[in-house]
Amino acid sequence: MEQNSYCEIMADQTERALWEVKNVIDCIPDALWDRIYCDMPLWKHVYHTLHSLDQWFINPMVYAQPPFHCPALNDLDVVTEGYLSRDEIQRYVRSVSEKIRAYLTELTDELLLSCPQSCPYTRFTLILAQYRHLHTHMGMLMGYIIAQTGQWPRVLGLTHEIPSQGYDKFF
């Protein structure tokens, strides 16, 4: 990892986090997809996590909902009628990841302490807040998986290479 700029460091750490998100989702057994945790199905916990990344990582004030979104689908305090399949979530995680990667390629260290259009928060604040939010929910998802399967989803740490194929998704 290059450590010559804040943006290079964030791009590396974000890529690791996005890989871990996809891996944790891949580790969810089908039997848990609809299981209720804290009054909501597990898939909704996953969607809440991804939706927040999608909306808040770049600029929450200039944001378009995904085409399949319905009111409160991302809200863990509101029971909704919608449902997202594993395939829909997989497509959404790819879309969010591509959007974030493209954003990070355009970001500069000088822009980090400036606010995006119509937003009261700096870009740096938005990104750090999403790292915090993401890993809170990732910990919950991992806990549900570990409690059910007894297996720990693989994470990368700071030094492990990002696997591309032929890896065990659990430790």
C-alpha distance (Angstrom), angle and dihedral (degrees) to the residues before:
residue distance angle dihedral
M1 . . .
E2 3.77 . .
Q3 3.80 112.2 .
N4 3.79 99.8 -170.6
S5 3.80 96.6 110.3
Y6 3.75 140.4 20.5
C7 3.79 89.7 -118.3
E8 3.81 93.1 55.1
I9 3.79 90.4 51.1
M10 3.81 92.0 47.1
A11 3.80 91.7 48.2
D12 3.81 91.0 53.1
Q13 3.79 94.6 45.7
T14 3.79 91.8 44.4
E15 3.80 91.6 51.5
R16 3.80 88.8 52.5
A17 3.79 91.4 48.0
L18 3.82 92.3 48.9
W19 3.80 90.6 50.6
E20 3.80 89.9 50.7
V21 3.82 91.3 49.4
K22 3.79 91.1 53.8
N23 3.79 91.8 45.3
V24 3.80 93.8 50.0
I25 3.81 90.4 49.8
D26 3.81 89.2 49.3
C27 3.83 88.5 52.4
I28 3.81 94.6 57.8
P29 3.80 107.5 107.3
D30 3.80 115.3 -130.7
A31 3.81 88.3 -118.8
L32 3.82 89.5 64.1
W33 3.82 98.5 45.4
D34 3.81 93.4 92.2
R35 3.80 98.3 25.4
I36 3.79 114.1 124.6
Y37 3.81 119.3 -116.6
C38 3.81 119.3 174.1
D39 3.82 89.6 -8.0
M40 3.82 94.6 -54.0
P41 3.81 133.8 90.3
L42 3.79 115.2 -105.0
W43 3.81 92.4 -115.7
K44 3.81 88.1 61.1
H45 3.82 90.6 54.2
V46 3.81 87.5 53.4
Y47 3.80 92.4 47.9
H48 3.81 91.9 47.6
T49 3.80 89.4 54.3
L50 3.82 94.2 48.2
H51 3.79 94.7 41.8
S52 3.79 91.0 54.1
L53 3.82 90.8 51.1
D54 3.79 89.4 48.2
Q55 3.80 95.3 48.8
W56 3.79 104.3 33.4
F57 3.83 107.4 32.0
I58 3.82 94.2 73.7
N59 3.80 111.6 16.0
P60 3.80 124.3 -29.4
M61 3.80 92.1 -166.9
V62 3.81 94.5 59.7
Y63 3.77 102.4 44.7
A64 3.79 137.3 131.5
Q65 3.80 118.9 -154.4
P66 3.81 116.9 -121.1
P67 3.82 112.1 -95.9
F68 3.81 93.8 -108.5
H69 3.80 94.6 50.3
C70 3.79 119.8 116.3
P71 3.81 126.4 -174.2
A72 3.83 113.6 -64.9
L73 3.81 93.9 -1.5
N74 3.81 87.4 130.5
D75 3.83 94.7 44.4
L76 3.80 114.0 102.9
D77 3.81 90.4 -163.6
V78 3.82 95.9 57.7
V79 3.80 127.8 67.5
T80 3.80 108.8 -136.8
E81 3.79 137.4 -173.0
G82 3.80 96.3 -126.6
Y83 3.79 127.5 100.6
L84 3.79 131.7 -164.7
S85 3.77 122.1 -156.7
R86 3.77 123.8 -144.1
D87 3.83 89.1 -104.9
E88 3.81 91.8 53.7
I89 3.80 90.6 49.2
Q90 3.83 91.0 47.9
R91 3.80 90.7 52.7
Y92 3.81 90.4 46.8
V93 3.81 93.6 50.3
R94 3.83 89.0 52.1
S95 3.80 91.2 49.0
V96 3.80 94.2 48.0
S97 3.81 91.4 45.8
E98 3.82 92.6 50.8
K99 3.80 91.3 48.0
I100 3.82 92.5 50.3
R101 3.81 93.0 45.6
A102 3.81 91.1 51.6
Y103 3.81 90.7 48.6
L104 3.80 92.6 50.6
T105 3.82 91.9 52.2
E106 3.82 88.8 58.7
L107 3.81 96.2 43.1
T108 3.80 120.3 100.7
D109 3.78 131.5 -167.0
E110 3.80 88.6 -112.9
L111 3.82 91.5 57.1
L112 3.80 95.1 51.0
L113 3.79 95.5 84.4
S114 3.80 94.2 44.3
C115 3.79 125.4 88.5
P116 3.79 122.2 -116.3
Q117 3.79 118.6 -121.2
S118 3.83 113.2 -55.2
C119 3.81 91.9 -8.7
P120 3.82 124.5 124.0
Y121 3.83 92.8 -154.3
T122 3.79 128.4 77.4
R123 3.77 119.4 -117.6
F124 3.80 88.5 -112.9
T125 3.82 91.3 54.0
L126 3.81 92.0 49.5
I127 3.80 92.9 49.8
L128 3.80 95.1 46.5
A129 3.80 91.2 46.1
Q130 3.80 89.5 53.8
Y131 3.80 92.9 48.9
R132 3.82 87.4 54.2
H133 3.81 94.2 45.2
L134 3.79 93.2 43.8
H135 3.76 95.2 52.3
T136 3.79 93.2 45.1
H137 3.79 89.1 58.3
M138 3.80 94.0 38.0
G139 3.80 88.1 56.5
M140 3.79 90.2 51.9
L141 3.81 92.5 48.2
M142 3.78 91.5 47.4
G143 3.81 90.0 49.1
Y144 3.80 91.4 53.6
I145 3.81 90.6 48.9
I146 3.81 94.5 46.2
A147 3.81 92.7 46.6
Q148 3.81 91.3 52.4
T149 3.81 102.0 37.1
G150 3.79 105.4 22.9
Q151 3.81 87.4 -130.9
W152 3.81 127.1 116.9
P153 3.83 115.9 -137.1
R154 3.79 112.8 -123.8
V155 3.80 117.8 -101.1
L156 3.80 126.5 -174.5
G157 3.76 109.1 -136.7
L158 3.77 118.1 -161.9
T159 3.80 101.0 -59.5
H160 3.81 110.3 33.0
E161 3.78 118.3 105.0
I162 3.79 115.8 -112.4
P163 3.81 105.9 -106.3
S164 3.77 116.5 -128.1
Q165 3.79 102.6 -175.5
G166 3.75 143.2 -13.9
Y167 3.80 97.1 37.6
D168 3.79 133.2 132.9
K169 3.79 108.4 -112.3
F170 3.83 89.7 -149.8
F171 3.81 129.8 57.5
